[in-house]
Amino acid sequence: MTTSDRHHRIDYLEFAVASIPAACRFFGDAFGWTFQDYGPDYCEFRDGRLTGGFFHGTPQPGGALVVIYSDDLAATQAAVERAGGTVMKPVFDFPGGRRFHFRDPDGYEWAAWTTA
């Protein structure tokens, strides 16, 4: 038996959200993600590389920190704020680059980083 290239790699993420349309609006506006609806209680998102889903439920902030790469951190922060996100930790340096943390409208904490 051989393993696939997907073996032991993150393959999909799911988030409980209070409003699927609001989550799609936020991530579409902030990052340009696309979406595929699967009925009133589930929507798949695509960021161009990774897929995941939003399901209607009680948001459960405090899970894994999902980190998004950005070629232009200032522009990404501005897009997050315009879309309704809240910066929780302003841009700071860390070994390997700079990043900031933000909360989406459902309260999940995310981070965006860059090497520059």
Secondary structure, DSSP 4 states (H G I P E B T S, - for coil): ----TTTTS--EEEEEES-HHHHHHHHHHHH--EEEE-STTEEEEE-SS-EEEEEES----SSPPEEEE-S-HHHHHHHHHHTT-EEEEEEEEETTEEEEEEE-TT--EEEEEE--
